[in-house]
Amino acid sequence: MMFAEELLDTLRQARHVVVFTGAGVSAESGIPTFRDRLDGLWSRLPPATLATTAAFRADPSLVWGWYQWRRTLVHRAQPNPAHRAIAELAGMVPQLTLITQNVDDLHERAGSQDVIHLHGQLERPRCFTCGREPGSPLPAPDEPQAGRHVIPPACEHCGGPLRPGVVWFGESLPADALSQAFHAAEQCDLLISVGTSGVVYPAAEIPQVAWRMRATVLHVNPQPGPLHGEREFALASAAGVALPALLDAAFAG
Ligand code: OAD
């Protein structure tokens, strides 16, 4: 792959890099994205039937079963070269902040630390009624099929149903994660946005904030959107190919 010298220099000289990821970074691990035309999760099932408090109230075991199926996919999956390149990059630059919209743990399993999860985590359920988290982790999922109903476990404190620890439509993002993410976007000199369609707000504002605060922005996406021009680059390629190649070009030799 060929890279603009200006981009390579920006990466080599950056003091603070923000990496901002979406579902596309896990696509090569076999985890479906949300909006890809053929196999996007939301193209098969409208999110309002599964990813809202109203949906959970109406049919908790449908919603819990669907998230157990997603846990199964994540448990079976392995981090891919994109997750690994991001973890490696943290050791190559003075400061790196990793912000993800993903609810999987593939960044952590690739070796990234202190990942900011803007949309929550599959492995951090909490009580739908009292909000408290269980004392022990969920057992490994038992291979449910998509669409199978699974009764949510009861909260050990109040007996209410556990709900997935993810952000649903209409809910606020976790305040700490959000403020850390915006703070990093304001401070960084390079933001690398990987595998996100950039249509879900407020997360989608993060690269825009970095760009307005004069950072360079790089998009890694086989289908990149339109660019502003100045201080903005795109690599129209799969993340698992583009990110290792970028690190090689910038830092090898
Ligand atoms: P989307 O499904 O909206 O977008 C995935 C993006 O990844 C698309 O732009 C694809 O072109 C790109 N892509 C696909 N394969 C790729 C690859 N191998 N390498 C790089 N890019 C690739 O997913 P998100 O932008 O993450 O929120 O969606 C944002 C939010 O919408 C999600 O966090 C979720 C969803 O509703 C909640 O559930 C709160």
Residues whose N, C-alpha, C, O or C-beta is under 5 A from the ligand:
A	BS01	OAD	G22 A23 G24 V25 A27 E28 T33 F34 R35 D36 Q101 H119 V167 G195 T196 S197 G198 V200 V220 N221 P222 Q223 S237 A238 A239
